[in-house]
């Protein structure tokens, strides 16, 4: 345990964090394979899932950000091979099957404390959840639609009928698990033993405290340096629960308390964290990338206030529908609204907006290069830039020069 807190500048803290997230490593020059996926997971621990497919499904973007153009079948192939399973690790996420043992406490707690909506259904229809489980046992893998009793039209995205609610409850409790159907990305529910290798299901179950401590150690390694809230949020563990475990990790030498100039809160640096002299990154980030998924962290560490505007009515959007942060070096320098127009083989850029601290010409040049790589990766022949944002004109010019 350190005698006094380590002193860090804000740029040092950013470089530590980005190195921990895998951005201090050069992108592979040749063919990518599952070893590269494993290396990304070594850095970020899990990959959050989102179904919106305006550009590409969000879970593919953390790989593109770190690997560049790569084999888009890496995640599905790893899931079929039993290396990944889906669970509520942050939100819905691809999680390593070897970490199944670390989530059993959460599964167990879900059994004794169901969601309010599920609780009401359980009162109204006793035995129904077990009936649904027996259907999965007999017929799995099954999609929610197969069991649906809905007669009217579906409402909002979260308008779940009883069958979907029962399946999600069983999924949260770990009695069933899920993979994804390729053509529409719907969950296919099945028994864990049909999806997760037996060696991981049979691994000894740690105590709740030990599991949470290990998850927080993984989280701290993934953030590199962060506040208690940053570390706790990584795997969505309550701060009040996380703090005693963080103290234990400090006591054991896994974490080192620190102070970052410009941050009022105490921070913790992982003992294995690298402190690179520079980070030469260039990446478009998923809105669910660990760099930005915890908004308070993005603000104190990168001076970057970021909000998702997918659910905001179009007239009220400030930047656009599907806006990705753009990383250059160790700073977030722009926001880019993107859409894949697959019918016309075109990557659309409705808007590009620079941050006030960044040099627009440097940002436009770097962004043009990154968009060219993205278009190649997505098999889109053209890039069309719209008129929104202060970077749009410079970006069009930079793309003309790049081609």
C-alpha positions, 0 to 999 in steps of 0.5 A: 500500500502506497504511503501517499497518493500518487500525483497525476496531471490530467493528461497523464490520467487520460493516457493511463485510461486510454492505454488501459482501454487498449488505445496505446497499442498499434492496430494490427497490420494484417489479418485479424482473428480471435486472438485480437478479440481476446486482446481487446477483451483483456483491456475492456472486459466486456462489450456492450450490446445495442440493437440499433443498426443505423451505421453498424450494431454498436458492439462491432465498433469497439473492435473497429476502434481498436483493430481497424477493419477486421473480420466482422464475424469475430464476436458471433464466432467466439459466441458459437465457440463458447468463449462469450455469453450474453448477460447484464454485465454493464447493460446487456453485454458480451461477457467471457464465459470464464467469468460466468462464476463472477455473475452468479451472485447477481443471478441469485439476487435476481431470483429473490428480488424480481423486477416490479413488472415481473413481480406483478405478473408472477402474482397474477399468473403463478406457475407461468414462468415455470411453464415458459422455462419448460418450453425453453427446456423442450424447444430451445433455442426459442425467440420470444415471438414463438411464445408470445400471446400478444393479439394487438399491435406492439407499442414502444420498444419496451412494450413486453408481453408476458412471454417476453417478460418471463423470458427476460426474468429467467435470463436475468436469473441465469436459469436460461441464457441467450444468443442472437439470431443473425438476420434480425438480432433477436435473442434466442433463449436456451439453457446455459448448458447448451451455450456455455462450456461445462467447465465454466458452469462447473467452476466453483462459485465464489462468495458474493464479496469475493466475486464483487472484489474480482469484478472491481479489480477487472473494472479498475484494470480496464479504466486504468485510473478512476474514481470509486464511481467510475470503477463501480459503474463499470459492472454496475455495482452500487457505489456503497457496495463497491467502496469496501471492496475497493478499500480491500484492493488498496490494502492488497496493493492492487489499487493505488490511491491518487490525486489528479490535478483538476479532479476534486474526487479521490482516484484509484490507479490500478497497480498494473496500469501503464503510464505512456508518454504519449498515446497516438490514437485515432478512433471513432468510438461507439456511444457505448464504448467504455471511454464514454459510457459513464458520462461523469467520467467523460466530463472530468477526464476528457472535458466532453459532455456527451448525450445520446440523441437517438430518443430525442425528437429530431427538432431538438437534436443538437448534433444528430441521430447517431453521433460518435465521439472521435478520438485523436491522440489523448483527446476527444476532438469531435462528434460525427453523425453517421449513417450507412446507406447500404442501398446506395453503397454510401457512408453518410456523414450528415454532420461533423462538429469539432471540439473547441480545443481542437485544431479543425484542420488536423481533426478533419484530416484525421477524420477523413482517414478514419472514415475511409477505413470505416467505409472500406470495412463496411464495403461502402464505396462512397462517402457523402458529407452533409452540411451540418457542423463546423467541420463539414467543409474541411472534412469534404476537402480532406476526403477529396485529397485522401481519395 
